[in-house]
């Protein structure tokens, strides 16, 4: 798909759709899980006031959360209308340590400027995810941490996903953790970890993040393919996952 679908997305979803996007996570049916997820992200990142790059931030709710935690945040998005909405929300909240830029995360100009970076449900919209991950790698300082939070296998085939592609012309891909890890290692990230984060897995008693059973198993590189397979097992549907990559 063309990147134009991402750029034009706001004008296609209308005022109600934009209001929903701006008020995330509280406007969304998945609010509880989003709050859990952003909490885990904060746990994985270096402590504030680290410099953080929020990639594909949309209307900036993740950027605002992280800035209010004390990070020095730069939010990036390809869509000028998204960034305008993010800036307006920032100004209403009076957040001083948050700025936004309009750019393509597949070709960022940043070089060694950030302590950490985040793709929160945004990498799977990339036309070229390797270029996006390479841009993030370049933007990080040595030892910098990249966290990705992305859907696994089956996302692209979901009827709701396919309807969004047909209606808005956006890019939607599967972005399983094993693929992110493989690309990250090829780019030059020195260490990687897969972490499970799924409400369904919690209900199954397998735990969440590093403290859970699958999270512990995923620390061992030889077991990561098995963990990734478990995380994407079709009977469990769309399982959220996080990957931590260290430059």
Secondary structure by P-SEA (a helix, b strand, c coil): ccccccccccccccaaaaaaaaaccccccaaaaaaaaaaaaaaaccccccbbbbccccccaaaaaaaaaccbbbbbbccaaaaaaaaaaaaaaccccbbbbbccccccccccccccccccccccccccaaaaaaaaaaaccccbbbbbbbbcccccccaaaaaaaaacbbbbbbccaaaaaaaaaaacccbbbbbbbcaaaaaaccccccccaaaaaaccccaaaaaaaaaaccccccccbbbbbcc
